Amino acid sequence: MFITIDEPYAMTDAGSRPNNEDSVFPEPEGVTEQNRLFLVCDGVGGAERGEVASALACESIDSYFNAFLENKEATPDFVKKAVSYTESCFDTYLSTHPEAQGMATTLALLYLGKNGATLAHIGDSRIYQFRRGEVVYQTEDHSLVNAYIKLGRITPAEAATHPQRNVILRAIQGSKQPVEAEVVTLSDILPGDYFFLCTDGVLQECPTEVLGEIFATSTSAMEIKIRIAERCAGHTRDNFSFYLVPVRNVKIADTPARGILSFFYSLI
């Protein structure tokens, strides 16, 4: 499978907070249609250490992919090793900055490879696949309120205003508190699909149903970006960040079996 994309769009903003603890990769001003790896991270820890955590996660995962991916695919095992490497990078930083103990970050990762789209997430930063405004795939938050929903203790509507809605159950913190990424590889990908990675700050003003309406009624990726940014700017209580990746084309590699079938059908 060979996936080509149109120009990706990203945004990261402090929102109503005094500083921005979110990070995205690649940097928005440097992204091109040739990029294969996209990351969105939401740091926590206070005193700007959340900003360090999210930036360090982006830097570490990019470094691991560059060093070890080569012609391999981003399998679940490979992604989990990248997360372990990132945890070791946290250890190194914390050894020289003990005052940063407690810093952590979520992770949303998209890699476009030969097997399809590999998605990985930790925490409540979310990844969507939209097709004509409909959700084809959506990650499930590693959060306390989501656990309560699954247990039937609260409804999704109650989760939106729950006092513990910001409590996450998984985060990258270092090897002393190892975490497992949830990883899937999607092969149901069509031209015109969008992948959307975002922090929970985006979801405060753009829950799933609002995002679906925006994706369904917008005529371009740029319009989608502008509409989401306009809804969030000046309204979210938190930092808000996202990456929007439009799929241009998907080519399925020819295989001997496909060749035999093509020859068979040509004789009918």
C-alpha positions in Angstrom: 0.0 0.0 0.0 1.3 3.4 -0.9 -0.5 6.4 0.7 0.0 9.9 -0.7 -1.2 12.9 1.2 -2.1 16.5 0.4 -0.6 19.4 2.5 -1.0 18.6 6.2 -2.1 21.4 8.6 -1.3 21.8 12.2 -1.9 24.3 15.0 -0.8 24.5 18.6 -2.0 27.3 20.9 -1.9 28.2 24.6 -5.7 28.8 24.6 -6.7 30.3 28.0 -3.5 29.1 29.8 -0.5 31.3 30.5 1.9 28.8 28.7 1.5 26.1 26.1 2.4 22.6 27.3 1.3 20.9 24.0 3.7 20.0 21.3 3.3 18.8 17.7 5.6 17.1 15.2 6.6 18.1 12.6 6.7 21.8 13.3 3.8 23.3 11.3 6.0 25.6 9.3 8.2 22.8 8.2 5.7 20.0 7.3 5.4 18.8 3.7 3.5 16.2 1.8 6.5 13.9 2.1 6.2 13.5 5.9 5.1 10.1 7.1 5.2 10.5 10.9 2.9 12.9 12.8 2.7 13.4 16.6 0.5 15.4 19.0 1.4 15.5 22.7 -0.2 17.1 25.7 2.3 17.7 28.6 1.5 17.9 32.3 3.6 18.7 35.3 3.3 22.4 35.9 6.0 25.1 36.1 6.5 24.6 32.3 7.7 21.0 32.8 4.7 19.8 30.8 6.1 21.7 27.9 9.4 19.9 28.4 7.7 16.5 28.6 5.6 16.9 25.4 8.6 18.3 23.4 10.9 15.6 24.6 8.4 12.9 23.6 8.2 14.3 20.1 11.9 14.6 19.8 12.6 11.1 21.2 10.1 9.3 19.0 11.2 11.0 15.9 14.8 10.1 16.7 13.9 6.5 17.3 12.0 6.3 14.0 14.8 7.9 12.1 17.4 5.6 13.6 15.7 2.2 13.5 12.7 2.2 11.1 14.7 2.1 7.8 12.7 -0.2 5.5 10.7 -1.8 8.3 7.1 -1.2 9.2 5.9 0.6 12.3 4.5 -2.6 13.9 3.0 -2.5 17.4 6.3 -3.9 18.8 8.3 -1.2 17.0 6.1 1.6 18.4 6.2 0.2 21.9 10.0 0.1 21.7 9.9 3.7 20.6 7.9 4.5 23.7 10.4 2.6 25.9 13.2 4.6 24.3 11.3 7.8 25.1 10.9 6.8 28.7 14.7 6.3 28.9 15.1 9.8 27.5 12.8 11.0 30.3 15.1 9.2 32.8 18.1 11.0 31.4 16.5 14.4 31.7 15.1 13.8 35.2 18.6 12.6 36.4 19.9 16.2 35.8 16.7 18.0 36.5 15.2 16.4 39.6 12.9 19.3 40.1 11.0 18.1 37.0 9.8 14.8 38.8 6.2 14.3 38.0 6.3 15.7 34.4 4.4 13.5 31.9 2.8 13.6 28.5 0.1 12.0 26.4 0.8 10.8 22.9 -1.1 10.6 19.6 0.9 9.1 16.8 0.2 8.5 13.1 2.6 6.8 10.7 1.8 6.2 7.1 3.6 3.0 5.9 3.3 0.2 3.4 0.9 -1.7 5.5 -1.4 1.2 6.0 -1.8 3.8 8.8 -0.3 2.9 12.1 -2.0 4.8 15.0 -0.8 4.8 18.6 -2.1 6.7 21.6 -1.4 7.1 25.3 -3.8 9.2 27.5 -6.6 11.3 26.2 -5.1 12.9 23.1 -7.3 11.5 20.4 -7.0 10.3 16.8 -9.8 10.2 14.3 -10.2 8.9 10.7 -13.0 10.8 8.9 -14.7 9.9 5.6 -17.2 12.4 4.2 -17.8 13.6 7.8 -18.4 10.2 9.3 -16.0 8.6 11.8 -14.4 5.5 10.4 -12.1 5.1 13.4 -11.6 6.8 16.7 -9.2 6.0 19.6 -10.6 5.4 23.0 -9.3 7.7 25.7 -7.2 6.4 28.6 -9.0 8.6 31.1 -10.9 8.2 34.3 -14.2 9.5 32.9 -14.0 7.1 30.0 -13.5 4.2 32.5 -16.5 5.5 34.4 -18.6 5.5 31.2 -17.6 1.9 30.4 -18.6 0.9 33.9 -21.9 2.6 33.5 -21.3 5.0 36.4 -21.7 8.2 34.2 -23.0 9.1 30.8 -20.9 10.7 28.0 -22.8 13.9 28.6 -21.9 13.9 32.3 -18.3 13.2 31.4 -18.0 16.5 29.6 -18.5 18.4 32.9 -17.2 15.9 35.4 -14.8 17.4 38.0 -12.3 14.6 37.2 -12.5 14.9 33.4 -8.9 15.8 33.1 -7.5 12.7 35.0 -5.7 10.4 32.6 -4.8 6.8 33.3 -1.8 6.5 31.0 1.0 8.9 30.3 4.7 8.8 29.4 6.6 9.6 32.6 9.9 7.5 32.6 10.9 3.9 32.9 10.1 3.8 36.7 6.4 4.1 35.6 6.3 2.3 32.3 3.3 2.7 30.1 1.9 0.7 27.1 0.7 2.4 24.0 -2.4 1.2 22.3 -1.5 0.5 18.7 -3.6 -0.4 15.6 -2.8 -0.5 11.9 -5.6 0.5 9.6 -5.9 -0.6 6.0 -9.4 0.7 5.2 -8.2 4.0 3.8 -9.6 5.8 0.8 -8.7 9.0 -1.2 -10.5 11.9 0.5 -10.2 10.5 4.0 -8.7 12.7 6.8 -6.7 11.7 9.8 -7.1 14.1 12.7 -4.9 14.1 15.8 -5.8 16.4 18.7 -5.3 17.2 22.4 -8.3 17.3 24.7 -8.3 21.1 24.5 -9.7 20.9 21.0 -12.5 18.6 22.1 -13.7 21.1 24.7 -15.1 23.2 21.8 -15.2 20.6 19.1 -16.6 17.3 20.4 -17.0 14.4 17.9 -20.4 15.5 16.5 -19.1 19.1 15.9 -16.0 17.7 14.2 -18.1 15.5 12.0 -20.2 18.5 10.9 -17.1 20.5 10.1 -15.5 17.7 8.1 -18.8 17.0 6.3 -19.5 20.6 5.2 -16.0 22.0 4.5 -14.6 22.1 1.0 -10.9 21.9 1.8 -8.4 21.0 4.5 -7.6 24.7 4.9 -11.2 25.4 5.6 -11.4 22.6 8.2 -8.3 24.0 10.0 -9.7 27.6 10.0 -13.1 26.5 11.4 -11.6 24.4 14.2 -9.2 27.2 15.1 -11.9 29.8 15.2 -14.1 27.6 17.5 -11.2 27.0 19.9 -9.4 30.4 19.9 -10.5 32.4 22.9 -12.9 29.8 24.1 -11.0 26.7 25.4 -10.0 26.5 29.0 -6.9 24.5 28.0 -4.1 24.5 25.4 -5.3 23.2 22.1 -3.3 21.5 19.3 -4.1 19.4 16.3 -2.7 17.8 13.1 -4.9 17.4 10.0 -3.6 14.9 7.4 -5.6 14.7 4.2 -5.3 11.5 2.1 -4.8 12.2 -1.6 -4.5 8.7 -3.0 -4.1 5.1 -2.0 -2.4 2.6 -4.2 -2.5 -1.1 -3.4 0.7 -2.9 -4.4 0.4 -5.6 -7.0 0.9 -9.1 -5.8 1.1 -12.4 -7.8 -2.4 -13.3 -6.6 -3.7 -10.0 -7.8 -2.0 -10.6 -11.2 -3.5 -14.0 -11.6 -7.0 -12.7 -10.8 -6.5 -9.8 -13.3 -5.5 -12.4 -16.0 -8.5 -14.6 -15.1 -11.0 -11.8 -15.3 -9.5 -10.7 -18.7 -10.5 -14.1 -20.1 -14.2 -13.8 -19.0 
